[in-house]
Structure formats: C-alpha cells, structure tokens
Amino acid sequence: MRFISTRGGGKAHTFSEAVAAGLAPDGGLFLPETLPDIKHLLCDDQRVSYADLCTEFLSLFATDVDKGDLRKIVQETYEGFDSEEMAPLCRLDEKIFLLELFHGPTLAFKDFALQFLGRLYERQVQLSGKAINVLGATSGDTGAAAIHGLLGKEGVNVFILYPDGRISPLQERQMTCTEAENIFPLAIEGSFDDAQRALKETFRDSEFAAAVGLSAINSINIARVLAQSVYYLYAWLQIPEESRVNVEFVVPTGNFGNVLAGWICQKMGLPAKTFHVATNQNDILHRFFSLGKYKVGKVIPSYAPSMDIQIASNFERYIYYSEGENSDRVGSIMSEMDRTGEYDASNLALGSFRSSRMDDEEILKTIEKVYRHYDYILDPHTACGFGDLRGDRTSVVLSTAHPAKFPEVVKKAVNVIPTHPKLDILKDREIRKYTIDPTPASIKNFIIKNQ
Ligand SMILES: *Cc1c(COP(=O)(O)O)cnc(C)c1O
C-alpha cells in the first residue's frame, strides 16, 4: 500500500516513509492510495483480541513492515492498558452504549494512537541509527499522551512546550512527574499561541531541524488515524447482533481526527449508518455540517478544553473525499481557507454525518442527568456526545477521557470528586520542569544542551 498527498504533489510514500514525514512535502496530508475492503474482519463472531484485530487491520496498510514485527509492536503498544479488552463497550440502556477509550496510560483516547506512534519512532531510530528529537506544543492532553508514548525510548528525546500556569494541575503532573531522563517539559511564560508560534519558528530553521533530527508530534500523522480506526471495528464486534442495525457512532470532536478514523472505516465496509460530530461551544464543525459553511472564529475556553479549537487540522482529509478525491480542488480550497478563514460547501452532501453542539451549562446538566439515570460518571468531553441522541438508532458514544482527569467540572455537576489510581500516584512524585523563554533561540539552545 502506498500513501499519497491530499494535494496530489510529490511521490507516493510507503507507510514507514509517510509516518516519518508526518506532513506531505506539498503541505497536504497523507492518505492511503486506495481504501481496502475490511468486511472480512467483521464477520468473525468468535471473540478476536484487540491486538489481533489491530494487527490484521494495520497490516493492510503497513505493507512494508514485516507482519511479525508489526504484531510485536502492536502487542507492546497495548500492554500498558488497564483493561483486558482495551476498548470495552459498556451498555447504558437498550439503545445507548459507551465505548470506553480511557484505559491507556494517560486516561484519554489519544493513548491508542500515541502509544503506537512511539513504538514506530523507536523502530525508525533502530533502523536508521539516527536519534530523533521530538518537539511539540500542548494545551493539555496531546502533550501528556505523546510523553507517555515516548517515555524511556532509546534514541528519542521529547521537548514539550506548554503555557506555565494555564493548563490543569493534573495535566501538568502527567507531563512533569514521569521521572524519565528523555522527557523535557518546557514551561513558558505566555499563552498556548506564544508556544505554538515559537515552535513553528524553530521548525522553520531547516538547517537546525536536520542537524538535530527534529520531529513534530502532530495530530495529522496517518499512523494516528489508522490506529484509531481499529476501535470502531472492535466496538462493532462487541455490539450484540440484534442491536447492529442503524448504528450511529457519536464522536466528541475537536480536530476531526477521531471521527475521520471511524468514517473511513465505513468507506471500507463497516456497516455503520451515521457518524455524529459532537462539539462543545466551539462549534465550527457543527455549523459546517448543519449550514454547509466553515468559518473560523475565536476560541472560547470551555469545560471540554481538548475540543477548544477553531481550525480542525484533519478536516482536509474529509474535504479530499467529499470533493471526489480531486486533489487540485483540495489545494485551492485550502489556500482559500488560509486566506479568508472560510470554506463554502454549497453543494454539501451530508452523507452519513450528523452534528450537535453543547455549551458549558448543558455539559454540567448532562453529566448530572447521566449520573442520576445510569449511575455512570461522564467526563465533560464525552458529555458533549449526549446532545441530540436519536431514539431510532443504536448510539455508540465514544468516551474520550476518564472523568478523574477533570475533577473540578465533575464536582460542579454531581458533587462527587472522581479519582483514578494512575493520577493518585502522581501526587507523591516530584515535579520536574524547565522554564524557558518562548523564543526560537532559547528553544534551540535548550535542545542542543540536552539532546
Ligand atoms: C483530543 C480530544 C478530543 C478531540 O479529538 P479530535 O481527534 O481532536 O477530534 C476529545 N476528547 C478528549 C478527551 C481529547 O483529549
């Protein structure tokens, strides 16, 4: 299988090349050249293990990786999860299921992809004999998941910029209490945007980037999307057969990565009926799917902070398919969007998408209602998935984080403080962070000294 750019430029890449490059050379995003049929993975009524399903699915794409090696990487990837099923499906009632994706090391669904990506980076270092310095900026979950995916990996150093005092104390502890030699949390004076700007400028110095083997952790790596597709298939196999009609996957959405991972499964043969894009008050994607107009606005901080975005970086992959795989069209739409912040899909065919939005007040009410009805505590991101559920569907709501990651919001809603042993042990550990200026010069200096 080869991977091509959404914008049509450059040569086709192998899986390993596409993973190492992250972004395509023409600025587009990688996608498989063709989408294979996966129906044979869905007719197995025997219980297949998560790791086996994952290996079989990924081997359709990672055709340049020896299947035995792939199996080993996948097994290691999910070893640290605290549920034997990795992604257990929990039934709330006749019609509503929750797919729990928070059993990984940092208690959010991003572990599924970043634990895998970490192993792929490690393999890359082993094959090339060249060390990698990973540089990223985070406002929370991604940084923590990336750090835990790369913890202690030979030949890999991780530098994560974050705004000092502006992320939740628990998220800071997840990044700074790792006790690992190769992890460098960099607290900067300023906002997330300041961190992001300094990061971009650092990458722009291509001589420096090449000299230290600089690599980005971003949400657009194709390996992340494919690793996330697996749990949609696994969820399907867990739905009782009589309920496998009119299935709607409900996905709390920010960058559009997670819901895209499910939607491409449908293109490969997963017989889901609809994909429900659930946003918080930063509702750019809900506005798009309800009005056909994509218009970038200002981010308003919400109770579901990992969905506080205005530019959905994976959306370009959706545009590629919805525009009939016309890469010239994608290129012109993306440059138009860069210029005006807008995309008008006047002939939008909704296809299998639905959408909804939820503001902070509704998030609190939903957490309270679900707790009262089902004795189940939702995290604020997952709560967004309960807006506008339809009675004529089997709803599978993706539960993207454990409630203990967001104790303040949950307490406000139900007056209970959720806990988790993985977070409790952090409280006794020493915080190790480095304070630096958000300038390319100080970032480069720090990397050179500590690589
Ligand atoms: C990242 C994140 C999301 C949003 O996922 P996207 O792939 O960006 O759509 C939702 N919930 C939680 C808890 C997250 O960490």
PDBQT file of the ligand as one rigid body, heavy atoms in Angstrom, charges set to zero:
ROOT
HETATM    1  C1  LIG A 501      -8.288  15.333  21.741  1.00  0.00    +0.000 C 
HETATM    2  C2  LIG A 501      -9.545  15.068  22.470  1.00  0.00    +0.000 A 
HETATM    3  C3  LIG A 501     -10.807  15.179  21.828  1.00  0.00    +0.000 A 
HETATM    4  C4  LIG A 501     -10.954  15.620  20.379  1.00  0.00    +0.000 C 
HETATM    5  O1  LIG A 501     -10.461  14.674  19.464  1.00  0.00    +0.000 OA
HETATM    6  P1  LIG A 501     -10.167  15.066  17.935  1.00  0.00    +0.000 P 
HETATM    7  O2  LIG A 501      -9.487  13.904  17.323  1.00  0.00    +0.000 OA
HETATM    8  O3  LIG A 501      -9.288  16.294  18.003  1.00  0.00    +0.000 OA
HETATM    9  O4  LIG A 501     -11.479  15.361  17.306  1.00  0.00    +0.000 OA
HETATM   10  C5  LIG A 501     -11.947  14.856  22.570  1.00  0.00    +0.000 A 
HETATM   11  N1  LIG A 501     -11.861  14.476  23.858  1.00  0.00    +0.000 NA
HETATM   12  C6  LIG A 501     -10.689  14.374  24.517  1.00  0.00    +0.000 A 
HETATM   13  C7  LIG A 501     -10.676  13.955  25.943  1.00  0.00    +0.000 C 
HETATM   14  C8  LIG A 501      -9.483  14.657  23.848  1.00  0.00    +0.000 A 
HETATM   15  O5  LIG A 501      -8.312  14.551  24.505  1.00  0.00    +0.000 OA
ENDROOT
TORSDOF 0
